[in-house]
Amino acid sequence: MLTGTDACAAYASDDSDVAGKSPDAVALAASAEDVRVTLEVAQRHEVPVTPRAAGTGRTGGAVPVRGGIVLATHALARIKEIDRANLVAVVEPGVVTGELHATVEREGLFYAPDPNSLDMCMIGGNIAENAGGPRVFKYGATRDWVLGLEAHLMGGTVLRTGKRTVKGVTGYDVTSLLVGSEGTLAVFTEATLRLVPKPPAVATALALFTDVRAAARGVSAIVAAGVVPRCLEMLDAATLDAVRAAGVAVDPRAGGMLLVEVDGEGSEATLMRVGEVASSCDGCFDVVAAQDAGQRDRLWAARRMLSKAVRKLAKHKLSEDIVVPRTRIADLLARTEDIGRATGVRHLAYGHAGDGNLHVNFFWNEDRERSDVERAIAMLMRATVDLGGTLSGEHGIGVSKAEYLPLEQSEALIQLQRDVKRAFDPKGLLNPGKIFPSGGHRAC
């Protein structure tokens, strides 16, 4: 247990800009029993508990907004089992995602979910947020890879949900409900994950376009051609400028770029097909294939460093994770340009274009500009819903998007989810202040 002022203050924030309240104590769990006892004692004394893994979330999910106890699970970091015969891994919540990738791939196996923070983020947080990443287009998000959970409820009740088999329809799918619940329903101490054989080959290419809307049309053309890349990433002109400033050489004529990766048998032939389709699109002027694993790694290193690279563009940055139907990406980009002109707020966009998930980043330097940024974000949320999209694809709702939830969901649906929350946590002590609006929404 940590109770010192400075020690506790280190757990008052995550990788978002949400301002939390320093917890009164931090419980550093070293076992599942530590988690159970913490939740039992906290409920007895009606003390709020905020679960936390690596603290890399972008919407304030691990921020204690009401003080109380932060329950840190990062020390629960064992890969307990890799079952090659049944294609299953059993892990604790503190396992770093990138370490799990490396471990199972040494066994000739594959775990697909790949958040861009995979070198830091942990499986417990990935499950809580239903994390995604570039490979979602082909392989799905975290929920598609979680077979079962050991979950602790507020008060100390321990549940084992799900199964070790790929098929199973016994009762309600409580496991899928817990995945993406943002720490508001239970705290995880073990996860049973699905694995698949490691793809035998991977091939990667860049397609360069005159502008980002041409790149968006290229996305639709590639998918319409029947190609299913495992990754289909898009970068706009401002993002490419940030990449160039970080020292990555990109043709200066490019105002939009697609990073395309395919895997499996015949991947080279599939990539050639991607190149043919992209080259036939208006605005595409070059397609460059990685010649070896080293080149492919350099391409992905440039993509994964984007968040850090764009942080250097201004004193303050907010990244909004939104999703629209793939065919509406160009429309969303147009609306984003309109928002920039209307508010005067600088912005850029990049993301997982294959599934319509874009990260729109807003920048400012002076505190007086923050109100314009908030207005721009509200306009983006409304535009996303107008285009048939959703407010979050992989970062969750947390604190920062809670007041926008009524833009997408009806009052009846929100109330139903509150009722579910009450069934799991009657006193509302587990990760309070997350997901649900406190009253109205900021778009009003």
Rosetta blueprint (number, residue, H / E / L):
1 M L
2 L E
3 T L
4 G L
5 T H
6 D H
7 A H
8 C H
9 A H
10 A L
11 Y L
12 A L
13 S L
14 D L
15 D L
16 S L
17 D L
18 V L
19 A L
20 G L
21 K L
22 S L
23 P L
24 D L
25 A E
26 V E
27 A E
28 L E
29 A L
30 A L
31 S L
32 A H
33 E H
34 D H
35 V H
36 R H
37 V H
38 T H
39 L H
40 E H
41 V H
42 A H
43 Q H
44 R H
45 H L
46 E L
47 V L
48 P L
49 V E
50 T E
51 P E
52 R E
53 A L
54 A L
55 G L
56 T L
57 G L
58 R L
59 T L
60 G L
61 G L
62 A L
63 V L
64 P L
65 V L
66 R L
67 G L
68 G L
69 I E
70 V E
71 L E
72 A E
73 T L
74 H L
75 A L
76 L L
77 A L
78 R L
79 I E
80 K E
81 E E
82 I E
83 D E
84 R L
85 A L
86 N L
87 L L
88 V E
89 A E
90 V E
91 V E
92 E L
93 P L
94 G L
95 V L
96 V E
97 T H
98 G H
99 E H
100 L H
101 H H
102 A H
103 T H
104 V H
105 E H
106 R H
107 E L
108 G L
109 L E
110 F E
111 Y L
112 A L
113 P L
114 D L
115 P L
116 N L
117 S L
118 L L
119 D L
120 M L
121 C L
122 M E
123 I H
124 G H
125 G H
126 N H
127 I H
128 A H
129 E H
130 N L
131 A L
132 G L
133 G L
134 P L
135 R L
136 V H
137 F H
138 K H
139 Y H
140 G L
141 A L
142 T H
143 R H
144 D H
145 W H
146 V E
147 L E
148 G E
149 L E
150 E E
151 A E
152 H E
153 L L
154 M L
155 G L
156 G L
157 T L
158 V E
159 L E
160 R E
161 T E
162 G E
163 K L
164 R L
165 T L
166 V L
167 K L
168 G L
169 V L
170 T L
171 G L
172 Y L
173 D L
174 V H
175 T H
176 S H
177 L H
178 L H
179 V L
180 G L
181 S L
182 E L
183 G L
184 T L
185 L L
186 A L
187 V E
188 F E
189 T E
190 E E
191 A E
192 T E
193 L E
194 R E
195 L L
196 V E
197 P E
198 K L
199 P L
200 P L
201 A L
202 V E
203 A E
204 T E
205 A E
206 L E
207 A E
208 L E
209 F E
210 T L
211 D L
212 V H
213 R H
214 A H
215 A H
216 A H
217 R H
218 G H
219 V H
220 S H
221 A H
222 I H
223 V H
224 A H
225 A L
226 G L
227 V L
228 V L
229 P L
230 R L
231 C E
232 L E
233 E E
234 M E
235 L E
236 D E
237 A H
238 A H
239 T H
240 L H
241 D H
242 A H
243 V H
244 R H
245 A H
246 A L
247 G L
248 V L
249 A L
250 V L
251 D L
252 P L
253 R L
254 A L
255 G L
256 G E
257 M E
258 L E
259 L E
260 V E
261 E E
262 V E
263 D E
264 G L
265 E L
266 G L
267 S H
268 E H
269 A H
270 T H
271 L H
272 M H
273 R H
274 V H
275 G H
276 E H
277 V H
278 A H
279 S H
280 S L
281 C L
282 D L
283 G L
284 C E
285 F E
286 D E
287 V E
288 V E
289 A E
290 A L
291 Q L
292 D L
293 A H
294 G H
295 Q H
296 R H
297 D H
298 R H
299 L H
300 W H
301 A H
302 A H
303 R H
304 R H
305 M L
306 L H
307 S H
308 K H
309 A H
310 V H
311 R H
312 K L
313 L L
314 A L
315 K L
316 H E
317 K E
318 L E
319 S E
320 E E
321 D E
322 I E
323 V E
324 V L
325 P L
326 R H
327 T H
328 R H
329 I H
330 A H
331 D H
332 L H
333 L H
334 A H
335 R H
336 T H
337 E H
338 D H
339 I H
340 G H
341 R H
342 A H
343 T H
344 G L
345 V L
346 R E
347 H E
348 L E
349 A E
350 Y E
351 G E
352 H E
353 A H
354 G H
355 D H
356 G L
357 N E
358 L E
359 H E
360 V E
361 N E
362 F E
363 F E
364 W E
365 N L
366 E L
367 D H
368 R H
369 E H
370 R H
371 S H
372 D H
373 V H
374 E H
375 R H
376 A H
377 I H
378 A H
379 M H
380 L H
381 M H
382 R H
383 A H
384 T H
385 V H
386 D H
387 L L
388 G L
389 G L
390 T E
391 L L
392 S L
393 G L
394 E L
395 H L
396 G L
397 I L
398 G L
399 V L
400 S L
401 K L
402 A H
403 E H
404 Y H
405 L H
406 P H
407 L H
408 E H
409 Q L
410 S L
411 E H
412 A H
413 L H
414 I H
415 Q H
416 L H
417 Q H
418 R H
419 D H
420 V H
421 K H
422 R H
423 A H
424 F H
425 D L
426 P L
427 K L
428 G L
429 L L
430 L E
431 N L
432 P L
433 G L
434 K L
435 I L
436 F L
437 P L
438 S L
439 G L
440 G L
441 H L
442 R L
443 A L
444 C L
